[in-house]
Amino acid sequence: MILLVLFFLIRIQLHFHSSIAQILILPLKSQLIPSGSFSKSLNKLPFQHNVTLTVSLAVGSPPQNVTMVLDTGSELSWLHCNDTTRISQPVFHPTQSSSYSPVICSSPICTTRTRDFSVPASCDSNNLCHAVLSYADASSSEGNLAIDTFNIVGSEINGTIFGCMDSGFSSNTNEDAKTTGLMGMNRGSLSFVSQMGFPKFSYCISGYDFTGLLLFGDSNFTWLAPLNYTPLIQISTPLPYFDRVAYTVQLEGIRVGDRLLPLPKSVFEPDHTGAGQTMVDSGTQFTFLLGPAYTALRNEFLNRTTGVLRVLEDPNFVFQGAMDLCYRVPLNQTVLPLLPTVSLVFQGAEMTVSGDRLLYRVWGEVRGNDSVYCFTFGSSELLGIEAYVIGHHHQQNVWMEFDLEKSRIGLAQVRCDLARERIGVFH
């Protein structure tokens, strides 16, 4: 899923090697890490986060440069193709690519491999495989499945399946106009990471200097920080509200400071319809909680900040339609007061949110001499989704490893800017 707003800029510059363990790093200049420094077939990518989480590469023959939003909450990668609704929209031109091939609707790609789409693929009037993709922020994209060559800095990846979308709508038009499409990274068979066959990938997002690191392959950085693993939840029987290809983990509790909120574990478990799963999603900015969990956390944080922060008394203001706990902070105040930490307790691991990651300044909102800051946990129900969603804002300074082979996610609290330096990736 995508909620847009604040994500990251990733410049991909790498080579794929199936048997030689080496890494090509090209942030501003190339640097080759000697063979044997890391485990097999590791590709590491520096990035800076600014507005959208994007990957830059080339598609087609001859190659056309494209920019794609990286999203662990989506399956099908897609590009805008010949979109005439916005003149400034970057597009991929399939008619200019000799390696482009549309997928016909009788192909197994269309009939079998799209089974995890929220809306089943169908046939259009030209007998081509047609897909309609919808996202939680009310954005959508529609078009045909196709196959073409993806070129990542000189390495051609033939036969990549993606969506060639003729129309698309986003709730964030200004930022959407800067990207050509989306790169899906969930566990579905058509996701980019699944098609590439990577056993795992990792990323680390810095909240200190707005840089980060993305790695494809087996990182095995035990010397950097010991990872605590939480298993990915899988179900065999399809349920109407359970996304089976999402990175679903088991949230078991929420702690504010040293106090565990008095919530039964059943609050965090999916019901008989599948509603209530907990998903780790790089395509969502903030974290959203369901019913009792959100109410309990909101009340506890509000009580802990009484006398420390001034509540915004404006019932008509709800940030992004789902975050209704906001505060007034003097415009001349540059440092936020000491705030209680919020820890998300998973089976086998924890994610602790502290400091300025707990409050987000809403730019453009001013009340007298005060700016407006909102609590970075929101209500899933106000958002209109039946799930817990862990967004990337709370993944800052957390090493996130998605281990597809062992079906688990590893977490470790680290300084991501320092991790970049120790691994050897510089600006």
C-alpha positions as a Markdown table, in Angstrom:
| # | Residue | x | y | z |
|---|---|---|---|---|
| 1 | Met | 0.0 | 0.0 | 0.0 |
| 2 | Ile | 1.1 | 3.6 | -0.4 |
| 3 | Leu | 0.3 | 6.6 | 1.8 |
| 4 | Leu | 3.0 | 8.8 | 0.0 |
| 5 | Val | 4.2 | 12.0 | 1.8 |
| 6 | Leu | 7.8 | 11.6 | 3.2 |
| 7 | Phe | 9.9 | 8.7 | 1.9 |
| 8 | Phe | 13.4 | 8.3 | 0.6 |
| 9 | Leu | 15.6 | 8.9 | -2.5 |
| 10 | Ile | 17.7 | 5.8 | -3.4 |
| 11 | Arg | 20.1 | 6.0 | -6.3 |
| 12 | Ile | 20.7 | 2.4 | -7.4 |
| 13 | Gln | 24.2 | 1.7 | -8.8 |
| 14 | Leu | 25.2 | -1.9 | -8.7 |
| 15 | His | 26.2 | -5.0 | -10.6 |
| 16 | Phe | 24.7 | -8.5 | -10.1 |
| 17 | His | 27.1 | -11.4 | -9.7 |
| 18 | Ser | 25.9 | -14.9 | -9.2 |
| 19 | Ser | 29.2 | -16.4 | -8.0 |
| 20 | Ile | 31.7 | -13.6 | -7.2 |
| 21 | Ala | 31.2 | -12.0 | -3.8 |
| 22 | Gln | 31.9 | -8.3 | -4.6 |
| 23 | Ile | 30.1 | -5.0 | -4.2 |
| 24 | Leu | 30.2 | -2.0 | -6.5 |
| 25 | Ile | 29.5 | 1.3 | -4.7 |
| 26 | Leu | 28.9 | 4.4 | -6.7 |
| 27 | Pro | 27.5 | 7.2 | -4.5 |
| 28 | Leu | 29.7 | 9.9 | -6.0 |
| 29 | Lys | 32.6 | 7.8 | -7.2 |
| 30 | Ser | 33.0 | 4.0 | -7.6 |
| 31 | Gln | 34.6 | 1.9 | -4.9 |
| 32 | Leu | 35.1 | -1.8 | -5.1 |
| 33 | Ile | 34.9 | -3.8 | -1.9 |
| 34 | Pro | 37.3 | -6.8 | -2.2 |
| 35 | Ser | 36.0 | -10.3 | -2.6 |
| 36 | Gly | 35.4 | -12.0 | 0.7 |
| 37 | Ser | 34.7 | -8.9 | 2.7 |
| 38 | Phe | 31.0 | -9.8 | 2.8 |
| 39 | Ser | 29.0 | -12.9 | 2.2 |
| 40 | Lys | 27.8 | -14.0 | -1.2 |
| 41 | Ser | 26.3 | -11.7 | -3.8 |
| 42 | Leu | 25.6 | -8.6 | -1.8 |
| 43 | Asn | 24.6 | -5.4 | -3.5 |
| 44 | Lys | 24.5 | -2.2 | -1.3 |
| 45 | Leu | 22.9 | 1.0 | -2.3 |
| 46 | Pro | 23.1 | 4.4 | -0.7 |
| 47 | Phe | 20.1 | 6.7 | -0.5 |
| 48 | Gln | 18.8 | 10.0 | 0.9 |
| 49 | His | 15.3 | 10.5 | 2.0 |
| 50 | Asn | 13.6 | 13.6 | 0.9 |
| 51 | Val | 10.1 | 13.2 | -0.5 |
| 52 | Thr | 9.5 | 9.8 | -2.1 |
| 53 | Leu | 11.2 | 6.5 | -1.8 |
| 54 | Thr | 12.5 | 6.0 | -5.3 |
| 55 | Val | 14.7 | 3.7 | -7.3 |
| 56 | Ser | 16.4 | 5.0 | -10.5 |
| 57 | Leu | 17.0 | 2.5 | -13.3 |
| 58 | Ala | 16.4 | 2.0 | -17.0 |
| 59 | Val | 13.8 | -0.1 | -18.8 |
| 60 | Gly | 13.5 | -1.2 | -22.4 |
| 61 | Ser | 15.7 | -1.4 | -25.5 |
| 62 | Pro | 17.1 | 1.1 | -25.9 |
| 63 | Pro | 17.0 | 1.9 | -22.2 |
| 64 | Gln | 14.6 | 4.6 | -21.0 |
| 65 | Asn | 15.4 | 6.1 | -17.6 |
| 66 | Val | 12.7 | 5.7 | -15.0 |
| 67 | Thr | 12.2 | 6.5 | -11.3 |
| 68 | Met | 10.1 | 4.1 | -9.2 |
| 69 | Val | 8.7 | 4.3 | -5.7 |
| 70 | Leu | 10.0 | 1.4 | -3.6 |
| 71 | Asp | 7.1 | -0.2 | -1.7 |
| 72 | Thr | 7.3 | -3.3 | 0.5 |
| 73 | Gly | 3.5 | -3.2 | 0.8 |
| 74 | Ser | 2.8 | -3.8 | -2.9 |
| 75 | Glu | 3.4 | -6.7 | -5.3 |
| 76 | Leu | 3.2 | -5.6 | -9.0 |
| 77 | Ser | 5.8 | -3.1 | -10.2 |
| 78 | Trp | 4.4 | -0.7 | -12.7 |
| 79 | Leu | 5.2 | 2.2 | -14.9 |
| 80 | His | 3.1 | 5.1 | -16.3 |
| 81 | Cys | 2.9 | 4.4 | -20.1 |
| 82 | Asn | 1.8 | 7.2 | -22.4 |
| 83 | Asp | -0.2 | 8.9 | -19.7 |
| 84 | Thr | -1.8 | 12.0 | -21.3 |
| 85 | Thr | -3.6 | 13.2 | -18.1 |
| 86 | Arg | -0.6 | 15.1 | -16.8 |
| 87 | Ile | 1.8 | 16.7 | -19.2 |
| 88 | Ser | 4.6 | 16.7 | -16.6 |
| 89 | Gln | 4.2 | 13.0 | -15.7 |
| 90 | Pro | 7.4 | 11.0 | -16.5 |
| 91 | Val | 6.3 | 8.1 | -18.7 |
| 92 | Phe | 7.7 | 4.9 | -20.2 |
| 93 | His | 7.1 | 4.6 | -23.9 |
| 94 | Pro | 6.6 | 0.9 | -24.8 |
| 95 | Thr | 6.4 | 1.6 | -28.6 |
| 96 | Gln | 10.0 | 2.8 | -28.4 |
| 97 | Ser | 11.3 | -0.5 | -26.8 |
| 98 | Ser | 12.1 | -3.4 | -29.1 |
| 99 | Ser | 12.2 | -5.8 | -26.2 |
| 100 | Tyr | 8.7 | -4.8 | -24.9 |
| 101 | Ser | 6.0 | -7.6 | -25.0 |
| 102 | Pro | 2.5 | -7.3 | -23.7 |
| 103 | Val | 1.1 | -10.3 | -21.7 |
| 104 | Ile | -2.0 | -11.9 | -23.3 |
| 105 | Cys | -4.8 | -12.9 | -21.0 |
| 106 | Ser | -4.5 | -16.6 | -21.7 |
| 107 | Ser | -0.9 | -16.6 | -20.4 |
| 108 | Pro | -0.2 | -18.3 | -17.0 |
| 109 | Ile | 1.2 | -15.0 | -15.9 |
| 110 | Cys | -2.3 | -13.5 | -16.2 |
| 111 | Thr | -4.4 | -16.5 | -15.2 |
| 112 | Thr | -2.3 | -17.9 | -12.3 |
| 113 | Arg | 0.3 | -15.5 | -11.0 |
| 114 | Thr | -2.1 | -12.6 | -10.4 |
| 115 | Arg | -4.1 | -14.5 | -7.9 |
| 116 | Asp | -3.0 | -12.4 | -5.0 |
| 117 | Phe | -4.2 | -9.1 | -6.6 |
| 118 | Ser | -7.0 | -7.4 | -4.7 |
| 119 | Val | -8.9 | -7.2 | -8.0 |
| 120 | Pro | -8.4 | -10.2 | -10.3 |
| 121 | Ala | -6.8 | -9.5 | -13.7 |
| 122 | Ser | -9.1 | -9.6 | -16.7 |
| 123 | Cys | -9.1 | -9.4 | -20.5 |
| 124 | Asp | -9.3 | -6.1 | -22.3 |
| 125 | Ser | -10.7 | -5.7 | -25.9 |
| 126 | Asn | -7.3 | -6.5 | -27.4 |
| 127 | Asn | -7.1 | -9.8 | -25.5 |
| 128 | Leu | -4.4 | -8.4 | -23.2 |
| 129 | Cys | -4.0 | -9.0 | -19.5 |
| 130 | His | -5.6 | -6.0 | -17.7 |
| 131 | Ala | -5.0 | -5.1 | -14.1 |
| 132 | Val | -6.5 | -2.5 | -11.7 |
| 133 | Leu | -4.5 | -1.7 | -8.6 |
| 134 | Ser | -5.9 | 0.2 | -5.6 |
| 135 | Tyr | -4.1 | 1.5 | -2.5 |
| 136 | Ala | -5.1 | 2.6 | 0.9 |
| 137 | Asp | -4.7 | 6.3 | 0.3 |
| 138 | Ala | -7.4 | 6.2 | -2.4 |
| 139 | Ser | -4.8 | 6.2 | -5.2 |
| 140 | Ser | -5.1 | 3.7 | -8.0 |
| 141 | Ser | -3.5 | 2.6 | -11.3 |
| 142 | Glu | -4.9 | 0.7 | -14.3 |
| 143 | Gly | -3.3 | -0.8 | -17.4 |
| 144 | Asn | -1.8 | -4.0 | -18.9 |
| 145 | Leu | 0.7 | -6.5 | -17.8 |
| 146 | Ala | 3.9 | -6.6 | -19.9 |
| 147 | Ile | 7.4 | -8.0 | -20.1 |
| 148 | Asp | 10.6 | -6.0 | -20.8 |
| 149 | Thr | 14.3 | -5.7 | -19.9 |
| 150 | Phe | 15.2 | -3.9 | -16.7 |
| 151 | Asn | 18.7 | -2.4 | -16.8 |
| 152 | Ile | 20.4 | -1.7 | -13.5 |
| 153 | Val | 23.7 | 0.1 | -14.3 |
| 154 | Gly | 24.7 | -2.0 | -17.2 |
| 155 | Ser | 23.2 | -5.3 | -15.9 |
| 156 | Glu | 20.3 | -6.4 | -18.0 |
| 157 | Ile | 17.5 | -8.4 | -16.3 |
| 158 | Asn | 15.5 | -9.9 | -19.1 |
| 159 | Gly | 11.9 | -11.0 | -18.9 |
| 160 | Thr | 10.8 | -8.8 | -16.0 |
| 161 | Ile | 7.0 | -8.7 | -15.6 |
| 162 | Phe | 5.5 | -5.3 | -14.7 |
| 163 | Gly | 2.4 | -3.2 | -15.3 |
| 164 | Cys | 2.3 | -0.7 | -18.1 |
| 165 | Met | -0.3 | 1.6 | -16.8 |
| 166 | Asp | -2.2 | 4.1 | -19.0 |
| 167 | Ser | -3.9 | 5.9 | -16.1 |
| 168 | Gly | -3.2 | 6.5 | -12.5 |
| 169 | Phe | -4.2 | 8.8 | -9.7 |
| 170 | Ser | -2.4 | 9.8 | -6.5 |
| 171 | Ser | -3.5 | 11.9 | -3.6 |
| 172 | Asn | -0.1 | 13.5 | -3.8 |
| 173 | Thr | 0.0 | 14.9 | -7.3 |
| 174 | Asn | 3.1 | 17.1 | -6.9 |
| 175 | Glu | 5.2 | 14.2 | -5.7 |
| 176 | Asp | 3.6 | 11.6 | -8.0 |
| 177 | Ala | 4.6 | 13.8 | -11.0 |
| 178 | Lys | 8.2 | 13.2 | -10.2 |
| 179 | Thr | 8.1 | 9.4 | -10.5 |
| 180 | Thr | 7.5 | 7.1 | -13.4 |
| 181 | Gly | 5.9 | 4.3 | -11.3 |
| 182 | Leu | 6.2 | 1.9 | -8.4 |
| 183 | Met | 8.5 | -1.0 | -7.6 |
| 184 | Gly | 6.6 | -3.7 | -5.6 |
| 185 | Met | 8.7 | -5.5 | -3.0 |
| 186 | Asn | 6.3 | -7.8 | -1.1 |
| 187 | Arg | 6.2 | -11.6 | -1.0 |
| 188 | Gly | 4.0 | -12.0 | -4.1 |
| 189 | Ser | 5.3 | -14.0 | -7.0 |
| 190 | Leu | 5.3 | -11.0 | -9.3 |
| 191 | Ser | 7.1 | -8.6 | -6.9 |
| 192 | Phe | 10.5 | -7.3 | -7.9 |
| 193 | Val | 12.4 | -9.1 | -5.1 |
| 194 | Ser | 10.6 | -12.4 | -5.9 |
| 195 | Gln | 11.3 | -12.1 | -9.6 |
| 196 | Met | 15.0 | -11.4 | -9.0 |
| 197 | Gly | 15.2 | -14.3 | -6.6 |
| 198 | Phe | 17.0 | -12.5 | -3.7 |
| 199 | Pro | 17.0 | -14.6 | -0.5 |
| 200 | Lys | 16.8 | -11.4 | 1.6 |
| 201 | Phe | 17.1 | -7.7 | 1.5 |
| 202 | Ser | 17.8 | -5.1 | 4.2 |
| 203 | Tyr | 17.6 | -1.3 | 4.6 |
| 204 | Cys | 18.6 | 1.2 | 7.3 |
| 205 | Ile | 17.0 | 4.7 | 7.3 |
| 206 | Ser | 18.9 | 7.4 | 9.1 |
| 207 | Gly | 17.0 | 10.1 | 10.9 |
| 208 | Tyr | 20.2 | 12.0 | 11.7 |
| 209 | Asp | 21.6 | 13.1 | 8.3 |
| 210 | Phe | 18.8 | 12.0 | 6.0 |
| 211 | Thr | 20.8 | 9.2 | 4.4 |
| 212 | Gly | 20.3 | 5.5 | 4.3 |
| 213 | Leu | 21.4 | 2.1 | 2.9 |
| 214 | Leu | 19.6 | -0.5 | 1.0 |
| 215 | Leu | 21.1 | -4.0 | 0.4 |
| 216 | Phe | 20.0 | -6.9 | -1.7 |
| 217 | Gly | 21.4 | -10.3 | -0.7 |
| 218 | Asp | 22.7 | -11.8 | 2.5 |
| 219 | Ser | 24.1 | -9.0 | 4.6 |
| 220 | Asn | 25.1 | -11.0 | 7.7 |
| 221 | Phe | 26.3 | -8.0 | 9.6 |
| 222 | Thr | 26.4 | -9.6 | 13.0 |
| 223 | Trp | 29.4 | -7.3 | 13.8 |
| 224 | Leu | 27.3 | -4.3 | 13.2 |
| 225 | Ala | 24.4 | -5.1 | 15.5 |
| 226 | Pro | 22.8 | -8.4 | 16.7 |
| 227 | Leu | 19.4 | -8.8 | 15.0 |
| 228 | Asn | 16.4 | -9.9 | 16.9 |
| 229 | Tyr | 14.1 | -11.9 | 14.6 |
| 230 | Thr | 10.3 | -12.0 | 14.5 |
| 231 | Pro | 8.6 | -14.6 | 12.3 |
| 232 | Leu | 6.5 | -13.7 | 9.4 |
| 233 | Ile | 2.9 | -14.8 | 9.8 |
| 234 | Gln | 1.5 | -17.0 | 7.1 |
| 235 | Ile | -1.9 | -18.6 | 6.6 |
| 236 | Ser | -2.9 | -21.4 | 4.3 |
| 237 | Thr | -6.6 | -20.5 | 3.9 |
| 238 | Pro | -7.4 | -17.3 | 2.0 |
| 239 | Leu | -9.4 | -14.8 | 4.2 |
| 240 | Pro | -11.1 | -11.8 | 2.8 |
| 241 | Tyr | -9.2 | -9.2 | 4.9 |
| 242 | Phe | -5.8 | -10.8 | 5.2 |
| 243 | Asp | -3.1 | -9.9 | 2.8 |
| 244 | Arg | -1.2 | -13.1 | 2.4 |
| 245 | Val | 1.8 | -11.6 | 0.5 |
| 246 | Ala | 2.4 | -8.7 | 3.0 |
| 247 | Tyr | 5.2 | -8.8 | 5.5 |
| 248 | Thr | 3.0 | -9.7 | 8.4 |
| 249 | Val | 4.4 | -10.0 | 11.9 |
| 250 | Gln | 2.7 | -10.6 | 15.3 |
| 251 | Leu | 2.4 | -7.5 | 17.4 |
| 252 | Glu | 2.0 | -8.6 | 21.0 |
| 253 | Gly | 2.0 | -5.4 | 23.0 |
| 254 | Ile | 2.8 | -1.7 | 23.3 |
| 255 | Arg | 4.9 | -0.1 | 26.0 |
| 256 | Val | 5.0 | 3.6 | 26.9 |
| 257 | Gly | 8.2 | 4.3 | 28.8 |
| 258 | Asp | 8.5 | 1.2 | 31.1 |
| 259 | Arg | 4.7 | 0.6 | 31.3 |
| 260 | Leu | 3.1 | -2.1 | 29.1 |
| 261 | Leu | -0.3 | -1.0 | 28.1 |
| 262 | Pro | -3.0 | -3.3 | 29.7 |
| 263 | Leu | -4.2 | -4.8 | 26.5 |
| 264 | Pro | -4.9 | -8.5 | 25.9 |
| 265 | Lys | -2.8 | -10.2 | 23.2 |
| 266 | Ser | -6.1 | -11.0 | 21.4 |
| 267 | Val | -6.4 | -7.3 | 20.5 |
| 268 | Phe | -3.5 | -7.8 | 18.2 |
| 269 | Glu | -4.5 | -11.0 | 16.5 |
| 270 | Pro | -6.4 | -11.2 | 13.2 |
| 271 | Asp | -10.1 | -12.2 | 13.5 |
| 272 | His | -11.9 | -14.9 | 11.5 |
| 273 | Thr | -12.0 | -12.7 | 8.5 |
| 274 | Gly | -8.3 | -11.9 | 8.6 |
| 275 | Ala | -8.8 | -8.3 | 9.7 |
| 276 | Gly | -6.3 | -7.1 | 12.3 |
| 277 | Gln | -3.0 | -8.3 | 10.8 |
| 278 | Thr | 0.2 | -6.3 | 11.4 |
| 279 | Met | 2.1 | -5.3 | 8.3 |
| 280 | Val | 5.6 | -3.8 | 7.9 |
| 281 | Asp | 5.2 | -1.3 | 5.0 |
| 282 | Ser | 7.9 | 1.0 | 3.6 |
| 283 | Gly | 5.2 | 2.6 | 1.4 |
| 284 | Thr | 3.4 | 4.0 | 4.4 |
| 285 | Gln | 4.9 | 6.9 | 6.3 |
| 286 | Phe | 3.5 | 6.6 | 9.8 |
| 287 | Thr | 2.2 | 3.8 | 12.0 |
| 288 | Phe | -1.5 | 3.1 | 12.3 |
| 289 | Leu | -3.2 | 1.1 | 15.0 |
| 290 | Leu | -6.7 | -0.4 | 15.4 |
| 291 | Gly | -9.4 | 0.4 | 17.9 |
| 292 | Pro | -8.5 | -0.4 | 21.5 |
| 293 | Ala | -4.7 | -0.3 | 20.9 |
| 294 | Tyr | -4.8 | 3.1 | 19.3 |
| 295 | Thr | -7.1 | 4.5 | 22.1 |
| 296 | Ala | -5.0 | 3.1 | 24.8 |
| 297 | Leu | -1.7 | 4.4 | 23.4 |
| 298 | Arg | -3.2 | 7.8 | 22.6 |
| 299 | Asn | -4.6 | 8.2 | 26.1 |
| 300 | Glu | -1.4 | 7.1 | 27.8 |
| 301 | Phe | 0.8 | 9.4 | 25.7 |
| 302 | Leu | -1.6 | 12.3 | 26.3 |
| 303 | Asn | -1.4 | 11.7 | 30.1 |
| 304 | Arg | 2.4 | 11.4 | 30.0 |
| 305 | Thr | 2.7 | 14.7 | 28.1 |
| 306 | Thr | 0.2 | 16.7 | 30.3 |
| 307 | Gly | 2.0 | 19.8 | 31.5 |
| 308 | Val | 4.9 | 19.2 | 29.0 |
| 309 | Leu | 3.1 | 19.9 | 25.8 |
| 310 | Arg | 0.1 | 22.0 | 25.0 |
| 311 | Val | -2.7 | 20.1 | 23.2 |
| 312 | Leu | -4.2 | 21.5 | 20.0 |
| 313 | Glu | -7.8 | 22.1 | 20.9 |
| 314 | Asp | -9.2 | 21.9 | 17.4 |
| 315 | Pro | -11.7 | 19.1 | 16.8 |
| 316 | Asn | -11.9 | 19.9 | 13.1 |
| 317 | Phe | -8.2 | 19.2 | 12.5 |
| 318 | Val | -7.1 | 15.6 | 12.0 |
| 319 | Phe | -3.7 | 15.3 | 10.4 |
| 320 | Gln | -3.9 | 13.1 | 7.2 |
| 321 | Gly | -7.4 | 12.2 | 8.3 |
| 322 | Ala | -6.2 | 9.7 | 10.8 |
| 323 | Met | -4.0 | 11.4 | 13.4 |
| 324 | Asp | -6.1 | 13.3 | 16.0 |
| 325 | Leu | -3.6 | 13.9 | 18.8 |
| 326 | Cys | -1.8 | 17.2 | 18.0 |
| 327 | Tyr | 0.1 | 19.8 | 20.0 |
| 328 | Arg | 1.0 | 23.5 | 19.8 |
| 329 | Val | 4.7 | 24.2 | 20.0 |
| 330 | Pro | 6.1 | 27.8 | 20.1 |
| 331 | Leu | 7.6 | 28.7 | 16.7 |
| 332 | Asn | 10.8 | 29.8 | 18.4 |
| 333 | Gln | 11.2 | 26.5 | 20.2 |
| 334 | Thr | 13.8 | 24.5 | 18.3 |
| 335 | Val | 14.1 | 21.5 | 20.7 |
| 336 | Leu | 11.2 | 19.3 | 21.8 |
| 337 | Pro | 10.9 | 18.4 | 25.5 |
| 338 | Leu | 11.8 | 15.0 | 26.7 |
| 339 | Leu | 9.1 | 12.6 | 25.6 |
| 340 | Pro | 8.3 | 9.0 | 26.8 |
| 341 | Thr | 9.4 | 6.3 | 24.4 |
| 342 | Val | 6.9 | 4.1 | 22.7 |
| 343 | Ser | 7.9 | 0.5 | 22.0 |
| 344 | Leu | 6.2 | -1.9 | 19.7 |
| 345 | Val | 6.6 | -5.4 | 21.1 |
| 346 | Phe | 6.7 | -8.2 | 18.6 |
| 347 | Gln | 7.1 | -11.9 | 19.0 |
| 348 | Gly | 10.9 | -12.1 | 19.6 |
| 349 | Ala | 11.8 | -8.4 | 18.8 |
| 350 | Glu | 10.9 | -4.8 | 19.7 |
| 351 | Met | 10.9 | -1.5 | 17.8 |
| 352 | Thr | 11.4 | 1.5 | 20.1 |
| 353 | Val | 10.3 | 5.0 | 18.9 |
| 354 | Ser | 11.8 | 8.0 | 20.8 |
| 355 | Gly | 12.6 | 11.7 | 20.5 |
| 356 | Asp | 11.4 | 13.7 | 17.5 |
| 357 | Arg | 10.2 | 10.5 | 15.7 |
| 358 | Leu | 7.2 | 10.7 | 18.1 |
| 359 | Leu | 6.0 | 14.0 | 16.9 |
| 360 | Tyr | 5.8 | 15.4 | 13.3 |
| 361 | Arg | 5.6 | 19.0 | 12.5 |
| 362 | Val | 2.8 | 19.8 | 10.1 |
| 363 | Trp | 4.3 | 22.4 | 7.8 |
| 364 | Gly | 2.0 | 25.3 | 6.9 |
| 365 | Glu | -0.1 | 24.9 | 10.0 |
| 366 | Val | 0.3 | 27.8 | 12.4 |
| 367 | Arg | -1.9 | 28.8 | 15.4 |
| 368 | Gly | -0.9 | 32.3 | 16.6 |
| 369 | Asn | 2.8 | 32.0 | 17.5 |
| 370 | Asp | 2.7 | 28.2 | 17.6 |
| 371 | Ser | 3.4 | 25.5 | 15.1 |
| 372 | Val | 1.5 | 22.3 | 15.0 |
| 373 | Tyr | 3.0 | 18.9 | 15.8 |
| 374 | Cys | 1.1 | 15.7 | 15.7 |
| 375 | Phe | 1.6 | 12.3 | 17.3 |
| 376 | Thr | 3.1 | 9.9 | 14.7 |
| 377 | Phe | 0.7 | 7.1 | 15.6 |
| 378 | Gly | -2.7 | 7.2 | 13.9 |
| 379 | Ser | -6.0 | 5.4 | 13.8 |
| 380 | Ser | -6.4 | 2.7 | 11.2 |
| 381 | Glu | -10.1 | 3.0 | 11.5 |
| 382 | Leu | -10.0 | 6.7 | 10.6 |
| 383 | Leu | -7.8 | 5.8 | 7.7 |
| 384 | Gly | -10.3 | 3.2 | 6.6 |
| 385 | Ile | -8.2 | 0.0 | 6.9 |
| 386 | Glu | -8.6 | -3.1 | 9.0 |
| 387 | Ala | -5.0 | -3.7 | 9.9 |
| 388 | Tyr | -2.0 | -2.5 | 11.9 |
| 389 | Val | 0.6 | -0.8 | 9.7 |
| 390 | Ile | 4.2 | -0.1 | 10.7 |
| 391 | Gly | 5.4 | 2.8 | 8.6 |
| 392 | His | 8.9 | 3.8 | 7.6 |
| 393 | His | 9.0 | 6.9 | 9.9 |
| 394 | His | 9.3 | 4.5 | 12.9 |
| 395 | Gln | 11.8 | 2.4 | 11.1 |
| 396 | Gln | 14.4 | 5.1 | 11.2 |
| 397 | Asn | 17.7 | 4.0 | 12.9 |
| 398 | Val | 16.5 | 0.4 | 12.8 |
| 399 | Trp | 18.3 | -2.1 | 10.7 |
| 400 | Met | 15.5 | -3.9 | 8.9 |
| 401 | Glu | 16.3 | -7.3 | 7.4 |
| 402 | Phe | 13.6 | -9.1 | 5.3 |
| 403 | Asp | 14.7 | -12.8 | 5.3 |
| 404 | Leu | 12.6 | -14.5 | 2.7 |
| 405 | Glu | 14.3 | -17.8 | 2.9 |
| 406 | Lys | 13.6 | -18.2 | 6.7 |
| 407 | Ser | 10.4 | -16.2 | 6.6 |
| 408 | Arg | 11.3 | -13.7 | 9.3 |
| 409 | Ile | 12.2 | -10.0 | 9.8 |
| 410 | Gly | 15.3 | -9.0 | 11.8 |
| 411 | Leu | 15.5 | -5.8 | 13.7 |
| 412 | Ala | 18.3 | -4.0 | 15.5 |
| 413 | Gln | 18.5 | -0.4 | 16.8 |
| 414 | Val | 21.5 | 1.2 | 15.1 |
| 415 | Arg | 22.8 | 4.6 | 14.0 |
| 416 | Cys | 22.2 | 4.3 | 10.3 |
| 417 | Asp | 24.6 | 7.1 | 9.4 |
| 418 | Leu | 27.3 | 5.4 | 11.3 |
| 419 | Ala | 26.4 | 2.0 | 9.8 |
| 420 | Arg | 26.9 | 3.6 | 6.3 |
| 421 | Glu | 30.4 | 4.7 | 7.3 |
| 422 | Arg | 31.4 | 1.3 | 8.8 |
| 423 | Ile | 30.1 | -0.6 | 5.8 |
| 424 | Gly | 32.0 | 1.8 | 3.5 |
| 425 | Val | 29.2 | 3.7 | 1.8 |
| 426 | Phe | 29.7 | 7.4 | 1.8 |
| 427 | His | 27.8 | 10.4 | 0.3 |
